[in-house]
Amino acid sequence: MHRRSRLQFFNMFDHPMPRAFQNRFSTQYRCYSVSMLAGPNDRSDVEKGGKIIMPPSALDQLSRLNITYPMLFKLTNKNSDRMTHCGVLEFVADEGICYLPHWMMQNLLLEEGGLVQVESVNLMVATYSKFQPQSPDFLDITNPKAVLENALRNFACLTTGDVIAINYNEKIYELRVMETKPDKAVSIIECDMNVDFDAPLGYKEPERPTQHHEEPAEEESDPSNYEMDIGFRAFTGSGNRLDGKKKGIEPSPAPIGPSDIKRGIPNYDFKIGKITFIRNSRPQPRKTEEDDSVSSFIAFSGEGQSLRKKGRKP
């Protein structure tokens, strides 16, 4: 019994310690925007992403701890109770100082030299995210989804409620993170994430011109004012069966189409209480004087002339 208890005692320390007992990186820094970073090199690339610059002492401390990679951090402004998440780009800042993108300082409501709490965290991999552009100008981009996916390569994680800034064609576009799955803070490093957009802030759909359909007058729609066309109508005859029976071969009346109806000729001389019957009769042509002379012509009724004179003998 005593030997078995000793084996159990030593086997307990052979297993790795639970994650709850691991040391977590947590410290405070005075934060400044990237424009305050001293050095000959232009670090405007930090403004285009979601990563910060930390001092070298942070790297030494993180290397001694059991930290999972990639390194992700939670930034908290205890004065305003604002928080966000980020990655780390480099460890070249002065001791006690960290440099943040300007849009991240705005989300945390931090001023130059303000205190920020930096803690190491583990985030789940993102599967879905939804963004809302803060200006309708974002719709002017030809392929906004491709532009956003390319800009997110400079980000390490996303937090629901943050307003991120991306740079495209020398213009800054702000987008609010409306939703992230499977958690409110997710990692977007080496992930397959579906991206969706909400309507931009202040966007109004263009009004479509309404088409007014004018209703025809009652006189035009009344079929009693039209005449039926009694001309040729296709497929109106009756058919014959080979067995001679006449059952079921009665022709069904063909429907009256608009082409079968003709407008009547209005009677402009109409008077109330008087009925006029108009017949389609051709008027008789009037006789002229030339017609009288032609009608009085009788063939072969003229008198002939002879070369010889009557009563003269040769």
Secondary structure, 3 states (H helix, E strand, C coil): CHHHHHHHHHHHHHCCCCHHHCCCCEEEEEEEEHHHCCCCCCCHHHHHCCEEECCHHHHHHHHHCCCCCCCEEEEEECCCCEEEEEEEEECCCCCCEEEECHHHHHHCCCCCCEEEEEEEECCEECCEEEEEECCHHHHHCCCHHHHHHHHHHHCCEEECCCEEEEEECCEEEEEEEEEEECCCEEECCCCCCEEEECCCCCCCCCCCCCCCCCCCCHHHHCHHHEEECCCCCCCCCCCCCCCCCCCCCCCCCCCCCHHHEEECCCCCCCCCCCCCCCCCCCCCCCCCHHHHHHHCCCCCCCCCCCCCCCCCCC
